Every structure is written in C-alpha cells, then in structure tokens.
Amino acid sequence: MSRPPDRPTVVRPRYSRFVIVVGVISFLIVAMYSVWAFTGFEPGTPERDEVPATVRASPGGYRTYHFWHSGYHGGK
C-alpha cells in the first residue's frame, strides 16, 4: 500500500545499546526486588533472638513505659 504524498514515512530513532543495557539492568533489579518482597527474603539478615521478659519489663530497660514516659508531661 503506498502512502499519499502529503504523509511521508516518519523515520523513528533507534535506541542506543547503552539505553537497552540500562533498561535491562533496571528491569532485572526491579524484578529481583519484587520477588524478594513477595517471598519475604531478607539478604544478610541474621536470625532474630527474642528479648527475655525480664529485660523488657525492667525499669529503664528495652522499650519500657519509663523510657517513653519519664514523669508528668502536662496536657489538657
């Protein structure tokens, strides 16, 4: 099928090799992160230990009431 003379073919620019390589690398990074996010995989994270209740409940210990609230703070 021939084109009319008032509608010439438009030559599209080709992607350079650099753009293609960057696109492929970006796609692989996003795909790998997505797989890790859906599976719950954590690279390089050691196993977590449970903090004993005696440490959590001691005054000034790990995340105690006294750590966050040290006295009267005012209010309404």
DSSP file (Angstrom, degrees, kcal/mol; ACC not computed):
  #  RESIDUE AA STRUCTURE BP1 BP2  ACC     N-H-->O    O-->H-N    N-H-->O    O-->H-N    TCO  KAPPA ALPHA  PHI   PSI    X-CA   Y-CA   Z-CA
    1    1 A M              0   0    0      0, 0.0     2,-0.3     0, 0.0     0, 0.0   0.000 360.0 360.0 360.0 127.5    0.0    0.0    0.0
    2    2 A S        -     0   0    0      1,-0.0     0, 0.0     0, 0.0     0, 0.0  -0.622 360.0-124.3 -91.2 148.2    1.5    3.3   -1.0
    3    3 A R        -     0   0    0     -2,-0.3     6,-0.1     1,-0.1    -1,-0.0  -0.606  29.4-104.6 -89.0 148.7    1.3    6.4    1.2
    4    4 A P    >   -     0   0    0      0, 0.0     3,-1.8     0, 0.0    -1,-0.1  -0.356  32.5-112.9 -67.0 155.5   -0.1    9.6   -0.1
    5    5 A P  T 3  S+     0   0    0      0, 0.0    -2,-0.0     0, 0.0     0, 0.0   0.752 115.2  58.3 -64.6 -23.5    2.4   12.3   -0.9
    6    6 A D  T 3  S+     0   0    0      1,-0.2    -3,-0.0     2,-0.0     0, 0.0   0.492 104.0  55.8 -85.2  -0.9    1.3   14.6    2.0
    7    7 A R  S <  S-     0   0    0     -3,-1.8    -1,-0.2     3,-0.0     3,-0.1  -0.689  74.0-177.8-129.1  78.5    2.0   11.8    4.5
    8    8 A P        -     0   0    0      0, 0.0     2,-0.1     0, 0.0    -2,-0.0  -0.351  38.7 -90.1 -74.0 159.2    5.6   10.7    4.2
    9    9 A T        -     0   0    0      1,-0.1     2,-0.6    -6,-0.1    -6,-0.0  -0.442  38.1-133.6 -68.7 140.4    7.0    7.9    6.4
   10   10 A V        -     0   0    0     -2,-0.1     2,-0.6    -3,-0.1    -1,-0.1  -0.857  12.2-138.1 -99.7 124.0    8.5    9.1    9.6
   11   11 A V        -     0   0    0     -2,-0.6    -2,-0.0     1,-0.0     0, 0.0  -0.717  18.1-146.5 -83.6 120.7   11.8    7.6   10.5
   12   12 A R        -     0   0    0     -2,-0.6     2,-0.1     1,-0.1    -1,-0.0  -0.665  19.6-112.5 -87.4 140.7   11.9    6.6   14.2
   13   13 A P        -     0   0    0      0, 0.0     2,-0.2     0, 0.0    -1,-0.1  -0.452  31.2-123.9 -70.5 145.3   15.2    7.0   16.0
   14   14 A R        -     0   0    0     -2,-0.1     2,-0.2     1,-0.1     0, 0.0  -0.607  24.5-108.3 -87.6 149.5   16.8    3.7   17.2
   15   15 A Y        -     0   0    0     -2,-0.2     2,-0.1     1,-0.1    -1,-0.1  -0.543  34.6-122.5 -73.8 140.6   17.6    3.0   20.8
   16   16 A S     >  -     0   0    0     -2,-0.2     4,-1.8     1,-0.1     5,-0.1  -0.366  22.1-110.7 -77.1 164.3   21.3    3.0   21.5
   17   17 A R  H  > S+     0   0    0      1,-0.2     4,-2.7     2,-0.2     5,-0.2   0.865 117.7  57.7 -63.2 -35.9   23.0    0.0   23.1
   18   18 A F  H  > S+     0   0    0      1,-0.2     4,-2.6     2,-0.2     5,-0.2   0.922 105.8  48.4 -60.9 -45.0   23.5    1.9   26.3
   19   19 A V  H  > S+     0   0    0      1,-0.2     4,-2.1     2,-0.2    -1,-0.2   0.889 112.5  48.9 -64.1 -39.2   19.8    2.6   26.7
   20   20 A I  H  X S+     0   0    0     -4,-1.8     4,-2.3     2,-0.2    -2,-0.2   0.924 112.2  47.8 -66.8 -44.1   19.0   -1.0   26.1
   21   21 A V  H  X S+     0   0    0     -4,-2.7     4,-2.5     1,-0.2     5,-0.2   0.921 112.9  48.0 -64.0 -44.4   21.6   -2.2   28.6
   22   22 A V  H  X S+     0   0    0     -4,-2.6     4,-2.4     1,-0.2    -1,-0.2   0.892 111.9  50.8 -63.5 -39.4   20.4    0.2   31.3
   23   23 A G  H  X S+     0   0    0     -4,-2.1     4,-2.2    -5,-0.2    -2,-0.2   0.906 111.5  46.7 -64.5 -42.4   16.8   -0.8   30.7
   24   24 A V  H  X S+     0   0    0     -4,-2.3     4,-2.3     2,-0.2    -2,-0.2   0.925 113.7  47.9 -66.7 -44.6   17.6   -4.5   31.0
   25   25 A I  H  X S+     0   0    0     -4,-2.5     4,-2.2     2,-0.2    -2,-0.2   0.913 112.4  49.7 -62.5 -42.8   19.6   -4.0   34.2
   26   26 A S  H  X S+     0   0    0     -4,-2.4     4,-2.4    -5,-0.2     5,-0.2   0.913 110.4  50.3 -62.5 -42.7   16.9   -1.8   35.7
   27   27 A F  H  X S+     0   0    0     -4,-2.2     4,-2.5     1,-0.2    -1,-0.2   0.917 110.6  49.4 -62.0 -43.4   14.2   -4.4   34.9
   28   28 A L  H  X S+     0   0    0     -4,-2.3     4,-2.5     2,-0.2    -1,-0.2   0.889 110.6  50.2 -64.5 -39.3   16.3   -7.1   36.5
   29   29 A I  H  X S+     0   0    0     -4,-2.2     4,-2.4     2,-0.2    -2,-0.2   0.938 113.4  44.9 -64.1 -46.7   16.8   -5.1   39.7
   30   30 A V  H  X S+     0   0    0     -4,-2.4     4,-2.2     1,-0.2    -2,-0.2   0.893 114.0  50.0 -65.4 -39.4   13.1   -4.3   40.0
   31   31 A A  H  X S+     0   0    0     -4,-2.5     4,-2.2    -5,-0.2    -2,-0.2   0.913 111.6  48.1 -65.4 -42.1   12.2   -7.9   39.3
   32   32 A M  H  X S+     0   0    0     -4,-2.5     4,-2.3     1,-0.2    -2,-0.2   0.914 112.4  48.6 -65.4 -42.2   14.6   -9.2   41.9
   33   33 A Y  H  X S+     0   0    0     -4,-2.4     4,-2.4     1,-0.2    -1,-0.2   0.893 110.6  51.9 -64.1 -39.0   13.4   -6.8   44.5
   34   34 A S  H  X S+     0   0    0     -4,-2.2     4,-2.4     2,-0.2    -2,-0.2   0.914 109.7  48.3 -64.5 -42.6    9.8   -7.7   43.7
   35   35 A V  H  X S+     0   0    0     -4,-2.2     4,-2.1     1,-0.2     6,-0.3   0.929 112.9  48.4 -63.2 -44.4   10.5  -11.4   44.2
   36   36 A W  H  X>S+     0   0    0     -4,-2.3     4,-1.4     1,-0.2     5,-1.2   0.895 111.7  50.3 -62.3 -39.7   12.3  -10.7   47.4
   37   37 A A  H  <5S+     0   0    0     -4,-2.4    -2,-0.2     1,-0.2    -1,-0.2   0.907 113.1  44.7 -66.7 -41.7    9.4   -8.6   48.7
   38   38 A F  H  <5S+     0   0    0     -4,-2.4    -1,-0.2     1,-0.2    -2,-0.2   0.833 118.1  43.1 -73.2 -31.5    6.7  -11.2   47.9
   39   39 A T  H  <5S-     0   0    0     -4,-2.1    -1,-0.2    -5,-0.2    -2,-0.2   0.635 105.4-124.3 -89.6 -13.7    8.7  -14.1   49.3
   40   40 A G  T  <5 +     0   0    0     -4,-1.4     2,-0.2     1,-0.2    -3,-0.2   0.676  51.0 162.4  80.5  17.2    9.9  -12.2   52.5
   41   41 A F      < -     0   0    0     -5,-1.2    -1,-0.2    -6,-0.3    -2,-0.1  -0.525  21.1-167.9 -73.8 134.1   13.5  -12.9   51.8
   42   42 A E    >   -     0   0    0     -2,-0.2     3,-1.2     3,-0.1     2,-0.2  -0.927  14.2-143.4-124.0 105.1   16.0  -10.7   53.6
   43   43 A P  T 3  S+     0   0    0      0, 0.0    -2,-0.0     0, 0.0    -7,-0.0  -0.482  80.2   3.1 -71.9 131.9   19.6  -10.9   52.4
   44   44 A G  T 3  S+     0   0    0     -2,-0.2     0, 0.0     1,-0.2     0, 0.0   0.564  91.0 134.4  77.8   9.0   22.3  -10.7   55.0
   45   45 A T    <   -     0   0    0     -3,-1.2    -1,-0.2     3,-0.0    -3,-0.1  -0.812  48.6-138.0 -94.8 123.0   19.9  -10.5   58.0
   46   46 A P        -     0   0    0      0, 0.0     2,-0.1     0, 0.0    -1,-0.0  -0.288  36.0 -82.3 -72.0 163.9   20.9  -12.8   60.9
   47   47 A E        -     0   0    0      1,-0.1     2,-0.4    -2,-0.0     0, 0.0  -0.396  49.6-121.3 -64.3 142.0   18.2  -14.7   62.8
   48   48 A R        -     0   0    0     -3,-0.1     2,-0.3    -2,-0.1    -1,-0.1  -0.689  19.3-148.0 -91.7 138.3   16.5  -12.7   65.4
   49   49 A D        -     0   0    0     -2,-0.4     2,-0.4     1,-0.0    -1,-0.0  -0.718  21.3-113.1 -99.1 154.6   16.5  -13.6   69.1
   50   50 A E        -     0   0    0     -2,-0.3     3,-0.0     1,-0.0    -1,-0.0  -0.720  25.6-126.3 -88.7 135.6   13.7  -12.9   71.4
   51   51 A V        -     0   0    0     -2,-0.4     5,-0.1     1,-0.1    -1,-0.0  -0.679  33.7-111.7 -79.2 128.6   14.4  -10.4   74.2
   52   52 A P    >>  -     0   0    0      0, 0.0     4,-1.9     0, 0.0     3,-0.6  -0.209  18.3-120.4 -61.5 151.5   13.5  -12.0   77.6
   53   53 A A  H 3> S+     0   0    0      1,-0.2     4,-2.3     2,-0.2     5,-0.2   0.814 111.3  61.1 -63.2 -31.5   10.5  -10.6   79.5
   54   54 A T  H 3> S+     0   0    0      1,-0.2     4,-0.7     2,-0.2    -1,-0.2   0.852 107.0  45.3 -66.2 -32.6   12.8   -9.7   82.5
   55   55 A V  H <4 S+     0   0    0     -3,-0.6     7,-0.9     2,-0.2     3,-0.4   0.892 113.7  49.1 -75.4 -39.7   14.8   -7.3   80.3
   56   56 A R  H  < S+     0   0    0     -4,-1.9    -2,-0.2     1,-0.2    -1,-0.2   0.859 115.1  43.6 -67.3 -34.8   11.7   -5.8   78.7
   57   57 A A  H  < S+     0   0    0     -4,-2.3    -1,-0.2    -5,-0.2    -2,-0.2   0.546  87.4 107.3 -91.4  -8.1   10.0   -5.2   82.0
   58   58 A S  S >< S-     0   0    0     -4,-0.7     3,-2.3    -3,-0.4     2,-0.1  -0.437  84.2 -95.5 -73.7 145.5   12.9   -3.8   84.0
   59   59 A P  T 3  S+     0   0    0      0, 0.0    -1,-0.1     0, 0.0    -2,-0.1  -0.383 112.1   9.3 -61.5 128.6   12.9    0.0   84.7
   60   60 A G  T 3  S+     0   0    0      1,-0.1     3,-0.1    -2,-0.1    -2,-0.1   0.564 107.8 123.3  79.1   7.8   15.0    1.8   82.0
   61   61 A G  S X  S-     0   0    0     -3,-2.3     3,-0.9     1,-0.2     2,-0.5   0.151  71.4 -31.8 -85.3-156.7   15.2   -1.4   80.0
   62   62 A Y  T 3  S-     0   0    0     -7,-0.9    -1,-0.2     1,-0.3    -4,-0.1  -0.486 119.8 -28.7 -69.3 112.1   14.2   -2.3   76.5
   63   63 A R  T 3  S+     0   0    0     -2,-0.5    -1,-0.3     1,-0.1     2,-0.1   0.879  90.8 164.3  48.8  53.4   11.2   -0.2   75.4
   64   64 A T    <>  -     0   0    0     -3,-0.9     4,-1.4     1,-0.1     3,-0.4  -0.457  53.5-108.5 -92.5 169.6    9.6    0.2   78.8
   65   65 A Y  H  > S+     0   0    0      1,-0.2     4,-2.6     2,-0.2    -1,-0.1   0.870 120.0  56.2 -61.7 -37.2    7.0    2.7   79.9
   66   66 A H  H  4 S+     0   0    0      1,-0.2    -1,-0.2     2,-0.2    -3,-0.0   0.766 102.0  56.4 -70.8 -24.4    9.6    4.6   81.9
   67   67 A F  H  4 S+     0   0    0     -3,-0.4    -1,-0.2     1,-0.1     3,-0.2   0.922 117.6  32.1 -70.8 -43.3   11.8    5.0   78.8
   68   68 A W  H  < S+     0   0    0     -4,-1.4     2,-0.6     1,-0.2    -2,-0.2   0.803 126.9  39.8 -85.0 -29.6    9.0    6.7   76.8
   69   69 A H     <  +     0   0    0     -4,-2.6     2,-0.8    -5,-0.2    -1,-0.2  -0.867  61.4 171.9-125.3  97.3    7.2    8.5   79.7
   70   70 A S        -     0   0    0     -2,-0.6     2,-0.2    -3,-0.2    -4,-0.1  -0.618  61.6 -49.2-107.1  73.8    9.5    9.9   82.3
   71   71 A G  S    S-     0   0    0     -2,-0.8     2,-0.3     2,-0.0    -1,-0.1  -0.511  98.0 -12.7 103.4-168.7    7.2   11.9   84.5
   72   72 A Y        -     0   0    0     -2,-0.2     3,-0.1     1,-0.1    -2,-0.0  -0.526  46.3-178.7 -76.1 133.2    4.5   14.5   84.0
   73   73 A H        -     0   0    0      1,-0.4     2,-0.2    -2,-0.3    -1,-0.1   0.342  35.6-128.4-113.1   3.3    4.2   16.0   80.5
   74   74 A G        +     0   0    0      1,-0.0    -1,-0.4     2,-0.0     2,-0.2  -0.497  41.2 152.9  83.0-156.5    1.4   18.4   81.0
   75   75 A G              0   0    0     -2,-0.2    -1,-0.0     1,-0.1    -3,-0.0  -0.729 360.0 360.0 121.8-171.4   -1.6   18.4   78.8
   76   76 A K              0   0    0     -2,-0.2    -1,-0.1     0, 0.0    -2,-0.0   0.445 360.0 360.0 -89.5 360.0   -5.3   19.3   78.9
